[in-house]
Amino acid sequence: MISELQMTEDPVVSRKEAIEILNTPDDSLDELVASAEKLRRKYKGNHVSIHILTNARSGNCSQDCAYCAQSCRSEAEIDKYKWVSDEKLYQDNAFVKEYHLSRHCIGLSGMEFTDEEIEDLAKRIRIMKETCAHLCCSIGFLTEKQAKILKDAGLDRINHNLNSSRAFYRNICTTHTFEQRIENIRMLQRLGFEICSGGIIGMGESKEDVVDMLLELREIQPEALPINFLLPIPGTPLGDADISSLTTSYCMKVLCLARLLVPKADIRCAAGREVYFKGEEKQLLKVVDSIFASGYLTADGQGIKDTIQVITDAGFTYEIESI
């Protein structure tokens, strides 16, 4: 299978072949990485985009997602607030401009929002767009009216992760369905939004579930595809999850498969990068072209200067977009 990939510019990978890729022997991993790197170089060159994430609305979420510290099932000790201070939000936006980062990502806990809350967010987006060209919001389920309000304010991208496969989804969330996520994404695409959508690896899913999630994402063709590797959070239902299967080699195979299935997307190694790929950044960046700096909502992450150093030490350049 790997030799066939190396002979094909943009391979059309079947479900059976995708499962074989996740079962690649570790001693053949370098060949798999080389196949994924060809596509990474073709579509993304030598650049790595850096994003920062502001937790704009924290906790008190009505959804019961098992992995999340902010969900209604979580007993994790986190800060809870309805809206982050304007000072913090605009400071983070200025930080993106100062370091010429690719995008300012803004996360808001919750499934639904009132029109008034969306109008309030739109006002802040207009202010941020004056100095930062690229914004992304992770904002649950919007009505079409609300999505248009944000589009008119200048928001160009929305994050809405699938998180897992259609079959496995009920094991991690019961307060909304996988199909609702798909419908929300399709509505946003019809309105002209760029889509950021990916998943979480290590929640007890099978390799077949990982493949099925990525095949769904191939149908969506998101502009950005973030892969998170579970960081068990005490106080959440997955706080004691067995993550022994999340070896660096397996995590790399997942990212290679994402690149092979959705080659034109920004493949982002999101949560877990600093844990599962520590010391392996040079190999990691052969496949992914996008990472976060300075944390993940309720989890800490690598600071911006160290992140830039990691990229340059690996022989890559970080992409300057927001200027």
C-alpha atoms as one frame of an Amber mdcrd trajectory, in Angstrom:
protein
   0.000   0.000   0.000   2.738   2.481   0.955   4.668   1.883  -2.261   1.479
   2.573  -4.218   1.016   5.856  -2.337   4.514   6.966  -3.237   3.739   6.436
  -6.922   0.520   8.476  -6.824   0.389  12.267  -6.604  -3.044  12.543  -4.942
  -4.051   9.000  -3.999  -7.723   8.021  -3.713  -7.638   5.954  -0.533 -10.435
   3.452   0.140 -11.771   2.630   3.601  -9.961  -0.711   3.575  -6.704   0.960
   2.554  -7.159   3.645   5.222  -7.441   0.977   7.916  -4.291  -0.658   6.526
  -2.502   2.691   6.846  -3.374   2.917  10.552  -2.026  -0.632  10.902   1.264
   0.247   9.208   4.153  -1.537  10.989   6.267   0.891  12.944   9.331  -0.083
  10.931   7.552   1.206   7.793   6.504   4.504   9.352   9.223   6.533   7.624
   7.874   5.424   4.238   4.356   6.467   5.225   5.593   9.855   6.441   7.452
  10.334   3.152   4.233   9.694   1.209   2.311  12.203   3.321   5.166  14.713
   3.123   4.966  14.772  -0.662   1.412  16.106  -0.414   2.284  18.451   2.436
   5.087  20.001   0.354   2.920  20.124  -2.771   0.094  22.100  -1.163   1.728
  23.810   1.830   5.391  24.193   0.929   7.765  24.677   3.855   5.428  26.834
   5.912   3.808  26.209   9.286   0.855  28.346  10.357   0.552  29.253  14.038
  -2.778  29.970  15.691  -3.676  31.143  19.175  -6.915  30.353  20.965  -8.910
  32.621  23.273 -11.412  30.944  25.605 -14.013  33.692  25.274 -16.846  31.952
  27.128 -15.918  29.278  29.639 -17.888  26.548  31.400 -21.611  26.215  32.160
 -22.232  24.338  28.911 -25.489  22.418  28.519 -23.815  19.717  26.417 -22.539
  16.485  27.955 -19.417  15.863  25.835 -17.362  13.334  27.817 -13.939  14.804
  26.993 -14.707  18.427  27.848 -13.944  20.249  31.088 -16.686  22.765  30.302
 -19.578  20.314  29.838 -22.525  19.795  32.180 -21.066  16.416  33.228 -17.698
  17.853  34.152 -16.546  18.410  37.721 -13.196  19.787  36.598 -11.959  22.859
  38.396 -11.911  25.535  35.708 -12.665  29.229  35.473 -16.268  29.860  34.461
 -17.445  33.097  32.893 -20.051  34.228  30.405 -17.667  36.456  28.501 -13.946
  37.068  28.718 -12.914  40.647  29.365 -12.591  42.860  26.324  -9.072  43.655
  27.495  -8.048  39.969  27.261  -9.817  39.416  23.923  -8.302  42.453  22.226
  -4.908  41.808  23.830  -4.856  38.347  22.256  -5.874  39.865  18.936  -3.022
  42.364  19.162  -0.696  39.456  19.982  -1.635  37.795  16.683  -0.764  40.984
  14.838   2.485  41.532  16.764   3.834  38.070  15.914   2.262  37.960  12.441
   0.425  34.734  13.268  -1.979  33.034  10.914  -5.247  33.251  12.816  -6.945
  34.219  16.065  -9.288  31.407  17.123 -12.088  32.243  19.557 -13.893  29.506
  21.489 -17.278  29.934  23.161 -18.764  27.180  25.318 -22.415  26.312  24.767
 -24.688  24.849  22.127 -27.017  27.749  21.354 -26.889  31.521  21.645 -29.482
  34.271  21.583 -29.561  36.747  18.700 -28.553  39.430  21.189 -25.447  37.457
  22.194 -24.513  36.977  18.547 -24.932  40.702  17.853 -22.672  41.382  20.833
 -20.044  39.024  19.418 -20.398  40.631  15.980 -19.508  44.037  17.452 -16.308
  42.588  18.885 -15.486  40.864  15.594 -15.757  44.181  13.740 -13.295  45.746
  16.169 -10.846  42.855  15.870 -11.065  42.810  12.076  -9.688  46.336  12.053
  -6.281  44.985  13.069  -6.403  41.213  12.459  -7.356  39.831   9.065  -8.053
  36.219  10.018 -10.518  35.100  12.700 -12.165  31.765  13.479 -14.961  31.130
  15.982 -15.877  27.842  17.636 -19.447  28.602  18.562 -21.735  25.583  18.710
 -24.892  25.528  16.598 -25.935  28.740  14.869 -29.178  29.603  13.157 -28.854
  30.785   9.579 -29.794  34.302  10.706 -27.051  34.288  13.331 -24.474  32.943
  10.904 -25.291  35.762   8.476 -24.854  38.327  11.253 -21.333  37.030  11.911
 -20.548  36.816   8.201 -21.597  40.439   7.733 -19.333  41.384  10.659 -16.349
  39.940   8.817 -15.977  36.458  10.317 -14.505  34.246   7.611 -14.078  30.841
   9.273 -15.999  28.737  11.813 -14.778  25.693  13.701 -17.192  22.819  14.219
 -15.459  19.531  14.931 -16.976  16.137  14.169 -14.913  14.787  17.099 -15.435
  11.123  16.248 -17.249   8.770  13.884 -20.989   8.657  13.320 -21.185   5.224
  14.974 -19.094   6.120  18.039 -20.515   9.574  18.646 -23.267   8.505  21.059
 -20.552   7.185  23.400 -19.181  10.674  23.968 -22.256  12.909  23.647 -26.031
  12.431  23.982 -27.314  16.020  24.030 -26.964  16.456  20.280 -26.311  14.151
  17.354 -23.561  13.650  14.831 -26.026  14.490  12.064 -26.752  17.860  13.664
 -23.059  18.640  13.369 -23.016  17.706   9.709 -26.127  19.810   9.014 -24.611
  22.813  10.801 -21.414  22.568   8.754 -23.324  22.264   5.467 -25.378  25.357
   6.298 -22.225  27.333   7.074 -20.635  26.230   3.814 -23.701  27.343   1.855
 -23.266  30.793   3.379 -19.660  30.943   2.240 -17.781  30.285   5.476 -14.474
  28.493   5.496 -14.712  25.427   7.724 -12.358  24.154  10.389 -13.396  20.633
  11.405 -11.543  17.684  12.883 -11.648  15.292  15.781 -10.236  13.833  18.972
  -8.196  10.635  19.104  -7.967   8.454  22.213 -11.533   8.429  23.566 -11.934
   4.662  23.283 -12.777   4.607  19.596 -11.543   1.892  17.225  -9.237   2.433
  14.277 -12.295   1.942  12.083 -13.947   4.866  13.887 -10.923   7.072  13.185
 -11.068   6.119   9.516 -14.822   6.733   9.278 -14.461  10.182  10.874 -11.719
  11.121   8.410 -13.780   9.825   5.484 -16.649  12.080   6.610 -14.177  14.962
   6.681 -13.044  14.091   3.167 -16.659  14.635   2.086 -16.775  18.002   3.878
 -13.373  19.173   2.550 -12.683  21.636   5.386 -10.091  24.340   4.893  -8.539
  23.285   8.215  -8.536  19.833   9.818  -7.394  19.840  13.458  -6.550  16.542
  15.141  -6.556  16.566  18.935  -4.982  13.754  20.948  -6.830  13.262  24.204
  -5.422  14.888  27.308  -7.553  13.296  30.056  -8.895  16.011  32.341  -9.627
  15.030  35.971 -13.296  15.546  36.749 -14.518  14.635  33.262 -15.954  11.225
  32.292 -12.757  10.567  30.331 -10.511  11.778  33.129  -9.210   8.251  33.705
  -9.160   7.165  30.056  -6.515   4.652  29.021  -4.291   6.524  26.577  -1.598
   3.871  26.334  -2.493   3.335  22.662  -1.549   6.946  21.877   2.044   6.217
  21.041   3.915   8.760  18.975   3.990   6.343  16.037   0.225   5.720  16.120
  -0.520   9.430  16.429   1.724  10.042  13.437  -0.151   7.418  11.415  -3.425
   9.228  12.128  -1.974  12.522  10.926  -0.510  10.882   7.812  -3.929   9.423
   7.005  -5.549  12.836   7.450  -3.036  14.313   4.994  -3.588  11.513   2.477
  -7.383  11.771   2.645  -7.717  15.577   2.706  -4.410  16.722   1.187  -5.331
  20.344   0.498  -6.511  21.106   4.041  -4.392  22.688   6.734  -3.682  19.569
   8.793  -3.280  20.820  12.354  -1.805  18.922  15.262  -3.785  20.530  18.052
  -4.174  19.406  21.696  -1.612  16.851  22.783   1.172  18.043  20.492   3.446
  18.978  23.369   2.860  15.584  25.047   2.762  13.016  22.268   5.308  14.609
  19.913   7.816  16.086  22.333  11.242  15.804  20.694   9.669  14.571  17.434
   8.686  17.934  16.000  10.870  17.636  12.913   9.107  14.432  11.913   5.705
  15.865  12.858   6.098  18.956  10.689   6.832  16.821   7.643   3.120  15.957
   7.748   1.274  18.819   9.479   1.421  22.465   8.497  -0.562  24.039  11.327
  -0.230  24.157  15.133  -1.453  26.100  18.147   0.684  28.109  20.533  -0.065
  29.197  24.097  -2.726  26.677  25.115  -6.033  24.962  24.337  -9.103  26.442
  26.063  -8.684  24.923  29.567  -5.295  23.236  28.947  -1.881  24.849  28.867
   0.384  24.713  25.835   3.791  25.738  24.562   4.521  29.466  24.538   4.849
  31.414  21.311   8.629  31.920  21.381   9.291  28.244  22.077   6.804  27.278
  19.359   8.583  29.452  16.800  11.911  27.989  17.912  10.605  24.448  17.441
   9.511  25.307  13.894  12.764  26.945  12.872  14.893  24.236  14.521  13.007
  21.662  12.431  13.952  23.558   9.257  10.551  25.134   8.558   9.339  28.717
   8.457   6.237  29.958  10.190   3.738  31.495   7.869   3.054  35.209   8.020
  -0.537  35.960   7.018  -2.042  38.495   9.404  -0.209  41.657   8.413
